[in-house]
Amino acid sequence: MAMKQVANSAIKAIANSGSSSLLTRQLHASPGSKKIVGVFYKANEYFTKNPNFVGCVEGALGLRPWLESQGHQYIVTDDKEGPDCELEKHIPDLHVLISTPFHPAYVTAERIKKAKNLQLLLTAGIGSDHVDLKAAAEAGLTVAEVTGSNVVSVAEDELMRILILVRNFVPGYHQVITGDWNVAGIAYRAYDLEGKTVGTIGAGRIGKLLLQRLKPFNCNLLYHDRVKIDPELEKQTGAKFEEDLDAMLPKCDIIVINMPLTEKTRGMFDKDRIAKMKKGVLIVNNARGAIMDTQAVADACSSGHIAGYSGDVWYPQPAPKDHPWRYMPNQAMTPHISGTTIDAQLRYAAGVKDMLERYFKGEDFPEQNYIVKAGELAPQYR
């Protein structure tokens, strides 16, 4: 019955899309052994330090015993770039590709064209912009992620970064490890968070949690999004909706980026938009690096227009050694770590397993997990 439902949904989708490839990909979702490839970062010696470290190559999301007991082939690698990489060898005959935002396997239109058996692209975490979503939709692929799996992790990290920037923490830490002691070198640009105006650009799951966590700090809270948040949450947090982004920017002492990377948001914060921000603004970006114009951010940090920039997202990832954000002043950057805490890993590993179980049975995923379904992109990516 489940397989019949899959076939019927495919026929319905083809009627709507007019694409023969869509029907072909959907009907490939048949019983039998599947080749599943996971692309994760290597843990090396750190893997043995925590038995719950599952989000790495060695941990393989904890899926290997289960998948292999079901008769499926499971290949895990961190080698994802270039024509001779390990991932490229498996592209022609894999059925499912699992990747994370922290060590993304960039799924280009070219790779999709080569992947004749590919049916399902899963993101272990949140954010599927490493996939060419338009090409995936045209090919009839399903793209899904573990929605909500690491929103708490990221929101907590954003709050930490706000405090690190406001209190000018990083120079003080550097003084300690280099043997210096110069209070003035820190205090001249250290402030309280209380009373500052904080604006989140994007008020989805992470943005809402951030607003709730900022409420006790007695900040002035603003938010910009496609839609307003629930009136009760607005009342609870005291957050005010700003329909016009450019009108909100100069009001903010601190700006937090909480929107997905789409064709509309790519490079959204360029030189001109940054110029509309208050001089001395602090920016936190755990969303996606490509939302920012890389050089414009570096230049604004150098000039002092941006007084501090912190985040864990870069473009590309891993960031090359010559990436200008590594060397710009007043930055508190890290590798992409905010959403891959051990707690988050356990949640997104469980979510991937749940979706794979549903996939093998021909069942639908939770609706909020879909990024591409039957040729249609989720609203946030349109």
For each residue, the residues with C-beta under 8 A, 3 or more apart:
1: 4 5
2: 5 6 361 362 363
3: 6 7 29 30 31 362
4: 1 7 8
5: 1 2 8 9 362
6: 2 3 9 10 26 29 362
7: 3 4 10 11 26 27
8: 4 5 11 12
9: 5 6 12 13 26 374
10: 6 7 13 14 22 23 26 27 140 374
11: 7 8 14 15 23
12: 8 9 15 16 374
13: 9 10 16 17 22 23 26 140 374 375
14: 10 11 17 18 19 20 22 23 26
15: 11 12
16: 12 13 374 375
17: 13 14 22 140 374 375
18: 14
19: 14 22 23 138 140 375
20: 14 23 24
21: 24 25 138 139 140
22: 10 13 14 17 19 25 26 138 139 140 374 375
23: 10 11 13 14 19 20 26 27 140
24: 20 21 27 28 140
25: 21 22 28 118 119 139 140 141
26: 6 7 9 10 13 14 22 23 29 119 140
27: 7 10 23 24 30
28: 24 25 95 117 119
29: 3 6 26 119 359 362
30: 3 27
31: 3
32:
33: 71 72 73
34: 72 73 95 96 360
35: 72 73 75 90 93 94 95 96 117
36: 67 72 73 74 75 94 95 96 97 98 356
37: 74 75 76 77 87 90 94 96 97 98
38: 60 61 63 74 75 76 77 97 98 99 124
39: 76 77 78 80 87 97 98 99 100 103 104 105
40: 55 56 57 59 60 61 76 78 99 100 103 124
41: 55 56 57 78 100 102 103
42: 56 57 58 78
43: 46 47 53 56 57 58 59
44: 47
45: 48 49
46: 43 49 50 53 56
47: 43 44 50 53 56 58 59
48: 45
49: 45 46 53
50: 46 47 53 342
51:
52: 342 345 346
53: 43 46 47 49 50 56 58 59 342 345
54: 59 60 61 62 345 346 349
55: 40 41 59 61 100 102 124 340 344 345 348 349
56: 40 41 42 43 46 47 53 59 60
57: 40 41 42 43 60 76 77 78
58: 42 43 47 53
59: 40 43 47 53 54 55 56 62 345
60: 38 40 54 56 57 63 64 74 76
61: 38 40 54 55 98 124 345 348 349 352 353
62: 54 59 66 349 353
63: 38 60 66 67 74 349 352 353 356
64: 60 67 68 74 76
65: 68 69
66: 62 63 69 70 353
67: 36 63 64 70 72 74 356
68: 64 65 71 72 73 74
69: 65 66
70: 66 67 360
71: 33 68
72: 33 34 35 36 67 68
73: 33 34 35 36 68
74: 36 37 38 60 63 64 67 68
75: 35 36 37 38 86 90 94
76: 37 38 39 40 57 60 64
77: 37 38 39 57 80 85 86 87
78: 39 40 41 42 57 103
79: 85 86 87
80: 39 77 85 86 87 103 104 105 106
81: 85 106
82: 85 88
83: 88
84: 88
85: 77 79 80 81 82 88 89
86: 75 77 79 80 89 90
87: 37 39 77 79 80 90 91 105
88: 82 83 84 85 91 111
89: 85 86
90: 35 37 75 86 87 93 94
91: 87 88 94 111 114 115 118
92: 114 115 116 117
93: 35 90 116 117
94: 35 36 37 75 90 91 97 115 117 118
95: 28 34 35 36 117 118 119 120
96: 34 35 36 37 118 119 120 121 122 356 359
97: 36 37 38 39 94 105 107 115 118 120 121 122
98: 36 37 38 39 61 122 123 124 352
99: 38 39 40 103 104 105 107 121 122 123 124 130
100: 39 40 41 55 103 104 123 124 125 340 348
101: 104 123 125 126 127 130 317 336 339
102: 41 55 125 317 335 336 337 339 340
103: 39 40 41 78 80 99 100 317 318 336
104: 39 80 99 100 101 130 317
105: 39 80 87 97 99 130
106: 80 81 111 130 316
107: 97 99 111 112 121 130 131 132 136
108: 111 112 132 135
109: 112 113 132 134 135
110: 113 114
111: 88 91 106 107 108 114 115
112: 107 108 109 115 118 132 135 136 139 141
113: 109 110 135 139
114: 91 92 110 111
115: 91 92 94 97 111 112 118
116: 92 93
117: 28 35 92 93 94 95
118: 25 91 94 95 96 97 112 115 121 139 141
119: 25 26 28 29 95 96 141 142 359
120: 95 96 97 141 142 143 144 359
121: 96 97 99 107 118 128 131 136 141 142 143 144 372
122: 96 97 98 99 144 145 352 355 356
123: 98 99 100 101 126 127 128 130 131 143 144 145 146 371
124: 38 40 55 61 98 99 100 145 146 348 349 351 352
125: 100 101 102 145 146 149 150 339 340 344 348
126: 101 123 145 146 147 148 149 150 151 154 339
127: 101 123 130 145 260 261 287 288
128: 121 123 131 133 143 144 145 371 381
129: 133 260 261 262 288 290 381
130: 99 101 104 105 106 107 123 127
131: 107 121 123 128 136 143 371 372
132: 107 108 109 112 135 136
133: 128 129 136 137 143 371 372 377 381
134: 109 137 138 377
135: 108 109 112 113 132 138 139
136: 107 112 121 131 132 133 139 141 143 372
137: 133 134 140 141 372 375 376 377
138: 19 21 22 134 135 375
139: 21 22 25 112 113 118 135 136
140: 10 13 17 19 21 22 23 24 25 26 137 374 375
141: 25 112 118 119 120 121 136 137 372
142: 119 120 121 370 372 373
143: 120 121 123 128 131 133 136 370 371 372
144: 120 121 122 123 128 355 365 369 370 371 372 373
145: 122 123 124 125 126 127 128 369 371
146: 123 124 125 126 149 347 348 351 352 355 369
147: 126 205 366 368 369
148: 126 151 205 368
149: 125 126 146 339 344 347 348 351
150: 125 126 153 154 338 339 340 341 344 347 348
151: 126 148 154 155 205 206 209
152: 155 156 209 343 344
153: 150 156 157 338 339 340 341 343 344
154: 126 150 151 157 158 206 286 338 339
155: 151 152 158 159 206 209 210 213
156: 152 153 159 160 213
157: 153 154 160 161 286 312 337 338 339
158: 154 155 161 162 206 210 256 258 284 286 338
159: 155 156 162 163 210 213 214
160: 156 157 163 164
161: 157 158 164 165 284 286 310 311 332
162: 158 159 165 166 193 198 214 254 256 282 284
163: 159 160 166 167 169 193
164: 160 161 167 169 170 310 332
165: 161 162 168 169 254 282 284 307 308 309 310 332
166: 162 163 190 191 192 193 196 254 282
167: 163 164 190 191
168: 165 171 172 186 187 189 190 308
169: 163 164 165 172 173 332
170: 164 173 174 332
171: 168 174 175 185 186
172: 168 169 175 176 186
173: 169 170 176 177
174: 170 171 177 178 180
175: 171 172 178 180 181 182 185 186
176: 172 173 180
177: 173 174
178: 174 175
179:
180: 174 175 176
181: 175
182: 175 185 186
183: 186 187
184: 187 188
185: 171 175 182 188
186: 168 171 172 175 182 183 189 190
187: 168 183 184 190
188: 184 185
189: 168 186 307
190: 166 167 168 186 187
191: 166 167 196
192: 166 195 196
193: 162 163 166 196 217 219
194: 217 218 219
195: 192 218 219 220
196: 166 191 192 193 219 220 253 254
197: 219 220 221 222 251 252 253 254
198: 162 214 219 220 221 222 252 253 254 255 256
199: 221 222 223 224 242 248 249 251 252 254 255 256
200: 203 207 210 211 221 222 223 224 255 256 258
201: 223 224 225 245 248 255 256 257 258 259
202: 206 207 223 224 225 257 258 259 260 287
203: 200 207 208 211 223 224 225 229 239 258
204: 207 208 225 258 259 380
205: 147 148 151 208 209
206: 151 154 155 158 202 209 210 258 286
207: 200 202 203 204 210 211 223 225 256 258
208: 203 204 205 211 212 229 233
209: 151 152 155 205 206 212 213
210: 155 158 159 200 206 207 213 214 256 258
211: 200 203 207 208 214 215 221 223 229 233 237 239
212: 208 209 215 233 236 237
213: 155 156 159 209 210 216
214: 159 162 198 210 211 217 219 221 237
215: 211 212 219 221 236 237 238
216: 213
217: 193 194 214
218: 194 195
219: 193 194 195 196 197 198 214 215
220: 195 196 197 198
221: 197 198 199 200 211 214 215 237 238 239 240
222: 197 198 199 200 239 240 241 242 248 251 252
223: 199 200 201 202 203 207 211 229 239 240 241 242
224: 199 200 201 202 203 241 242 243 244 245 248
225: 201 202 203 204 207 228 229 241 259
226:
227:
228: 225 231 234 241
229: 203 208 211 223 225 233 234 239 241
230: 233 234
231: 228 234 235
232: 235 236
233: 208 211 212 229 230 236 237 239
234: 228 229 230 231 237 238 239 240 241
235: 231 232 238
236: 212 215 232 233
237: 211 212 214 215 221 233 234
238: 215 221 234 235
239: 203 211 221 222 223 229 233 234
240: 221 222 223 234
241: 222 223 224 225 228 229 234
242: 199 222 223 224 245 247 248 251
243: 224
244: 224 247 248
245: 201 224 242 248 249
246: 249 273 276
247: 242 244 250 251
248: 199 201 222 224 242 244 245 251 252
249: 199 245 246 252 255 273 276 277 278
250: 247 276 277 278
251: 197 199 222 242 247 248 278
252: 197 198 199 222 248 249 255 277 278 281
253: 196 197 198 278 280 281 282
254: 162 165 166 196 197 198 199 281 282 283 284
255: 198 199 200 201 249 252 277 281 282 283 284
256: 158 162 198 199 200 201 207 210 283 284 285
257: 201 202 269 283 284 285 286 287 291 292 311
258: 158 200 201 202 203 204 206 207 210 286 287
259: 201 202 204 225 265 287 291
260: 127 129 202 265 287 288 380 381
261: 127 129 265 266 287 288 290 291
262: 129 265 266 380 381 382
263: 266
264: 268
265: 259 260 261 262 268 288 291
266: 261 262 263 290 291
267: 270 290 291 292 293
268: 264 265 273 291 292
269: 257 273 274 291 292 293 296 297
270: 267 273 274 293 296
271: 274 275 293 296 299 300
272: 275 276
273: 246 249 268 269 270 276 277
274: 269 270 271 277 293 296 297 300 305 306
275: 271 272 305
276: 246 249 250 272 273
277: 249 250 252 255 273 274 281 305 306
278: 249 250 251 252 253 281
279: 304 305
280: 253 304 305 307
281: 252 253 254 255 277 278 305 306 307
282: 162 165 166 253 254 255 306 307 308 309 310
283: 254 255 256 257 297 306 308 309 310 311
284: 158 161 162 165 254 255 256 257 310 311
285: 256 257 288 289 291 292 309 310 311 313
286: 154 157 158 161 206 257 258 311 312 313 338 339
287: 127 202 257 258 259 260 261 291 313
288: 127 129 260 261 265 285 291 313 315
289: 285 292 294 311 313 314 315 317 319
290: 129 261 266 267 315
291: 257 259 261 265 266 267 268 269 285 287 288
292: 257 267 268 269 285 289 296 297
293: 267 269 270 271 274 296 297
294: 289 297 298 315 323 324 325
295: 298 299 324
296: 269 270 271 274 292 293 299 300
297: 269 274 283 292 293 294 300 301 306 309 325 328
298: 294 295 301 302 324 325 327 328
299: 271 295 296 302 303
300: 271 274 296 297 303 305 306
301: 297 298 304 305 306 308 309 328 329 330 331
302: 298 299 328 329
303: 299 300
304: 279 280 301 307
305: 274 275 277 279 280 281 300 301
306: 274 277 281 282 283 297 300 301 309 330
307: 165 189 280 281 282 304 330
308: 165 168 282 283 301 330 331 332
309: 165 282 283 285 297 301 306 325 328 330 331 332 333
310: 161 164 165 282 283 284 285 331 332 333
311: 161 257 283 284 285 286 289 333 334
312: 157 286 333 334 335 336 337 338
313: 285 286 287 288 289 317 336
314: 289 317 318 319 323 325 333 336
315: 288 289 290 294 319
316: 106 319 320
317: 101 102 103 104 289 313 314 336
318: 103 314 335
319: 289 314 315 316 323 325 326 335
320: 316 323
321: 326
322: 326
323: 294 314 319 320 326
324: 294 295 298 327 328
325: 294 297 298 309 314 319 328 331 333
326: 319 321 322 323 333
327: 298 324
328: 297 298 301 302 309 324 325 331
329: 301 302
330: 301 306 307 308 309
331: 301 308 309 310 325 328
332: 161 164 165 169 170 308 309 310
333: 309 310 311 312 314 325 326
334: 311 312 337
335: 102 312 318 319
336: 101 102 103 312 313 314 317 339 340
337: 102 157 312 334 340 341
338: 150 153 154 157 158 286 312 341
339: 101 102 125 126 149 150 153 154 157 286 336 344
340: 55 100 102 125 150 153 336 337 344 345
341: 150 153 337 338 344 345
342: 50 52 53 345 346
343: 152 153 346 347
344: 55 125 149 150 152 153 339 340 341 347 348
345: 52 53 54 55 59 61 340 341 342 348 349
346: 52 54 342 343 349 350
347: 146 149 150 343 344 350 351
348: 55 61 100 124 125 146 149 150 344 345 351 352
349: 54 55 61 62 63 124 345 346 352 353
350: 346 347 353 354
351: 124 146 149 347 348 354 355 369
352: 61 63 98 122 124 146 348 349 355 356
353: 61 62 63 66 349 350 356 357
354: 350 351 357 358
355: 122 144 146 351 352 358 359 365 369
356: 36 63 67 96 122 352 353 359 360
357: 353 354 360 361
358: 354 355 361 363 364 365
359: 29 96 119 120 355 356 362 363 365
360: 34 70 356 357
361: 2 357 358
362: 2 3 5 6 29 359
363: 2 358 359
364: 358 367
365: 144 355 358 359 369 370
366: 147 369
367: 364 370
368: 147 148
369: 144 145 146 147 351 355 365 366
370: 142 143 144 365 367 373 378
371: 123 128 131 133 143 144 145 377 378 381
372: 121 131 133 136 137 141 142 143 144 375 376 377 378
373: 142 144 370 376 378
374: 9 10 12 13 16 17 22 140
375: 13 16 17 19 22 137 138 140 372
376: 137 372 373
377: 133 134 137 371 372 381 382
378: 370 371 372 373 381 382
379: 382
380: 204 260 262
381: 128 129 133 260 262 371 377 378
382: 262 377 378 379
